Amino acid sequence: MQKTVYKLKKVEVVEFKPKESVSTIKIVFTKDDVPEQIVKQFNLKNPVEIVNAIMLEIKKKGRMIVEDSDDVLQNIYITRIDAEEEVEDKLLYFFQSLCSKFAKIKSMTKAPEYMKLFDEIKTTKMIL
């Protein structure tokens, strides 16, 4: 039986484009204690969709081709994220906050408030 364990370390906004409703997010994690990262663009509309996409992307990173073997246990491959439910909840909260800030920035008319919120969104990060 082969097993891969992922641990999420950090999620941060790398780039934010309010006109296109898109943000580039960098996800830093470890795969069996080896640091890796994913940088991906997301539409800031549905936080649940973003979290699901991130979790699938991380799990997809570890897929491997398993050779046929006579031993049944050799054909089993386990991919898991450490404290998955807790991580999902934290990610969901993070992206709900980010999406609500994005919705708020679209309706702002005063430049100082707009720039303050823009900078806040652009520097948002969460360390797990």
C-alpha positions as a printed NumPy array, in Angstrom:
array([[  0.   ,   0.   ,   0.   ],
       [  1.339,   3.399,  -0.976],
       [  0.355,   6.579,   0.829],
       [  0.844,  10.316,   0.279],
       [  0.025,  12.902,   2.948],
       [ -0.387,  16.587,   2.111],
       [ -0.244,  19.441,   4.615],
       [ -1.39 ,  22.904,   3.594],
       [  0.939,  25.624,   4.843],
       [ -0.098,  28.947,   3.301],
       [ -2.632,  30.513,   0.95 ],
       [ -2.016,  33.995,  -0.4  ],
       [ -3.236,  36.396,  -3.04 ],
       [ -0.474,  36.983,  -5.579],
       [ -2.392,  39.186,  -7.996],
       [ -5.83 ,  40.79 ,  -7.983],
       [ -7.677,  42.071, -11.068],
       [-10.963,  43.707, -10.019],
       [-12.088,  44.483, -13.584],
       [-11.924,  40.808, -14.602],
       [-13.165,  39.521, -11.204],
       [-10.079,  37.309, -11.083],
       [ -7.436,  36.724,  -8.471],
       [ -4.25 ,  34.675,  -8.698],
       [ -3.816,  32.54 ,  -5.6  ],
       [ -0.663,  30.75 ,  -4.461],
       [ -1.155,  27.611,  -2.358],
       [  1.925,  26.353,  -0.499],
       [  1.818,  22.801,   0.867],
       [  4.009,  19.825,   1.615],
       [  3.789,  16.418,  -0.006],
       [  5.306,  13.902,   2.404],
       [  7.282,  16.782,   3.984],
       [  8.589,  18.01 ,   0.606],
       [  7.528,  21.646,  -0.09 ],
       [  5.43 ,  22.285,  -3.204],
       [  3.167,  25.027,  -4.486],
       [  0.354,  25.677,  -6.906],
       [ -0.405,  29.066,  -8.476],
       [ -3.844,  29.3  , -10.027],
       [ -6.37 ,  31.933, -11.086],
       [ -9.841,  31.917,  -9.552],
       [-13.006,  33.843, -10.226],
       [-13.994,  35.46 ,  -6.905],
       [-17.686,  34.629,  -6.978],
       [-18.242,  31.26 ,  -5.279],
       [-15.991,  30.412,  -2.303],
       [-17.222,  26.791,  -2.086],
       [-16.244,  26.198,  -5.7  ],
       [-12.789,  27.688,  -5.097],
       [-12.15 ,  25.503,  -2.038],
       [-13.275,  22.352,  -3.885],
       [-11.037,  23.219,  -6.842],
       [ -8.032,  23.724,  -4.55 ],
       [ -8.582,  20.442,  -2.7  ],
       [ -8.967,  18.541,  -5.975],
       [ -5.891,  20.205,  -7.464],
       [ -3.768,  19.214,  -4.468],
       [ -5.008,  15.634,  -4.493],
       [ -4.527,  15.423,  -8.264],
       [ -0.886,  16.441,  -7.81 ],
       [ -0.131,  13.107,  -6.16 ],
       [ -1.769,  10.738,  -8.609],
       [  0.579,   8.085,  -9.781],
       [  0.373,   5.189, -12.118],
       [  0.412,   1.995, -10.134],
       [  1.814,  -1.056, -11.844],
       [ -0.218,  -4.246, -11.857],
       [  0.854,  -6.563,  -9.135],
       [ -0.233,  -9.897,  -7.768],
       [ -0.342,  -8.402,  -4.295],
       [ -3.663,  -6.579,  -3.87 ],
       [ -2.231,  -4.189,  -1.275],
       [  0.422,  -2.977,  -3.718],
       [ -2.358,  -1.672,  -6.004],
       [ -3.866,   0.527,  -3.278],
       [ -2.77 ,   4.156,  -3.261],
       [ -3.974,   6.535,  -0.53 ],
       [ -3.898,  10.294,  -0.985],
       [ -4.95 ,  12.343,   2.   ],
       [ -4.785,  15.887,   3.27 ],
       [ -3.81 ,  16.236,   6.915],
       [ -6.78 ,  17.548,   8.996],
       [ -8.838,  17.837,   5.808],
       [-12.128,  19.004,   7.346],
       [-10.423,  21.657,   9.452],
       [ -8.417,  22.86 ,   6.439],
       [-11.573,  23.014,   4.297],
       [-13.34 ,  25.1  ,   6.954],
       [-10.41 ,  27.524,   7.223],
       [-10.143,  27.826,   3.433],
       [-13.876,  28.394,   3.138],
       [-13.771,  31.147,   5.742],
       [-10.751,  32.724,   4.003],
       [-12.409,  32.73 ,   0.57 ],
       [-15.799,  33.869,   1.911],
       [-14.021,  36.865,   3.416],
       [-12.101,  37.494,   0.19 ],
       [-15.239,  37.22 ,  -1.976],
       [-17.21 ,  39.561,   0.294],
       [-14.393,  42.146,   0.135],
       [-14.388,  41.778,  -3.634],
       [-18.177,  42.332,  -3.799],
       [-17.774,  45.392,  -1.577],
       [-14.989,  46.89 ,  -3.71 ],
       [-17.195,  46.766,  -6.819],
       [-19.704,  49.15 ,  -5.243],
       [-17.217,  51.66 ,  -3.807],
       [-17.063,  55.156,  -5.231],
       [-14.549,  56.953,  -2.991],
       [-10.932,  56.549,  -4.062],
       [ -9.249,  56.387,  -0.615],
       [-11.628,  53.66 ,   0.613],
       [-11.302,  51.8  ,  -2.69 ],
       [ -7.49 ,  51.847,  -2.578],
       [ -7.423,  50.803,   1.084],
       [ -9.642,  47.779,   0.38 ],
       [ -7.749,  47.026,  -2.85 ],
       [ -4.444,  46.91 ,  -0.922],
       [ -6.069,  44.798,   1.788],
       [ -7.267,  42.243,  -0.786],
       [ -3.951,  42.239,  -2.637],
       [ -1.969,  41.482,   0.541],
       [ -4.358,  38.896,   1.971],
       [ -2.797,  35.641,   3.101],
       [ -3.512,  32.851,   5.556],
       [ -0.941,  30.644,   7.23 ],
       [ -2.312,  27.289,   8.321]])
